[in-house]
Amino acid sequence: MKTKLLVPLLLVCLLPACSHMNSHSGDVDLTVQHEALIRHFEEEAKQVQMMIDKHKKILSQFESKSYVYGRHAEDLKTHSEEVINLYEKAVVTNREMAELFRDMNY
């Protein structure tokens, strides 16, 4: 008696689950995803490059008018140089990631 109830119960539970296993309609095309990632990393690199340009202007102000900032001028210059270096690494990394996804063949 238990097996007679078990078989229909399994069929009712498993058949709907199996019907979704072969469905590819929900899959997003990998090419579209890669193109979106490429655009994201390129846009991020552009944004960070703009920040680099902004910090370079600030650095030149610290260098040209160090008398305004007094004894903190050297600390401000050093900090700006470190920020610029970090941003430059971020630009390189974002461009490398964009290139990585561009090279993938999907």
C-alpha positions in Angstrom: 0.0 0.0 0.0 2.8 2.4 0.9 4.6 1.8 -2.5 1.4 2.5 -4.3 1.2 5.9 -2.7 5.0 6.6 -3.0 5.2 6.2 -6.8 2.5 8.8 -7.6 3.9 11.1 -4.9 7.4 10.9 -6.5 5.9 11.5 -9.9 4.0 14.5 -8.8 7.1 16.0 -7.0 9.9 15.0 -9.5 8.2 15.6 -12.9 7.9 19.4 -12.5 11.5 19.6 -11.3 12.7 17.6 -14.3 10.8 19.8 -16.7 13.0 22.7 -15.8 16.3 20.9 -16.1 16.5 21.1 -19.9 15.0 24.5 -20.3 17.6 27.0 -21.6 15.2 29.8 -22.1 16.3 31.4 -18.9 20.0 31.4 -19.7 21.5 34.7 -20.6 23.8 34.7 -23.6 27.4 34.8 -22.4 28.4 37.1 -25.2 26.0 39.7 -23.9 27.3 39.3 -20.4 30.9 39.6 -21.6 30.1 42.8 -23.6 28.5 44.3 -20.5 31.5 43.4 -18.4 33.8 44.9 -21.0 31.8 48.1 -21.0 31.8 48.2 -17.2 35.5 47.8 -16.9 36.2 50.4 -19.6 33.9 52.9 -18.0 35.4 52.3 -14.6 38.9 52.9 -16.1 37.7 56.2 -17.6 36.2 57.3 -14.3 39.4 56.4 -12.4 41.5 58.2 -15.0 39.4 61.3 -14.4 40.2 61.0 -10.7 43.9 60.7 -11.5 43.7 63.9 -13.5 41.9 65.7 -10.6 44.5 64.5 -8.1 47.4 65.5 -10.4 46.0 69.1 -10.4 45.7 69.0 -6.6 49.3 67.7 -6.4 50.6 70.5 -8.7 48.8 73.0 -6.4 50.5 71.5 -3.4 53.9 71.7 -5.2 53.5 75.2 -6.5 52.0 76.7 -3.4 53.6 74.7 -0.6 54.0 77.9 1.4 50.2 78.1 1.8 50.0 74.6 3.4 53.0 75.1 5.7 54.6 72.1 7.2 51.8 69.8 6.1 52.6 70.5 2.4 55.0 67.5 2.2 52.5 65.2 3.8 49.8 66.3 1.4 52.1 65.9 -1.6 53.1 62.4 -0.5 49.5 61.4 0.1 48.4 62.7 -3.3 51.2 60.8 -5.0 50.1 57.6 -3.2 46.5 58.1 -4.3 47.6 58.7 -7.9 49.7 55.5 -7.8 46.7 53.5 -6.5 44.4 54.9 -9.1 46.9 54.2 -11.9 47.0 50.6 -10.7 43.2 50.5 -10.7 43.1 51.8 -14.3 45.6 49.1 -15.4 43.6 46.4 -13.7 40.3 47.5 -15.2 41.8 47.7 -18.7 43.3 44.2 -18.2 40.0 42.8 -17.1 38.2 44.4 -20.1 40.9 42.9 -22.4 40.5 39.5 -20.7 36.8 39.4 -21.4 37.4 40.7 -24.9 39.8 37.8 -25.6 37.3 35.1 -24.4 35.6 33.4 -27.2 31.9 32.7 -26.4 
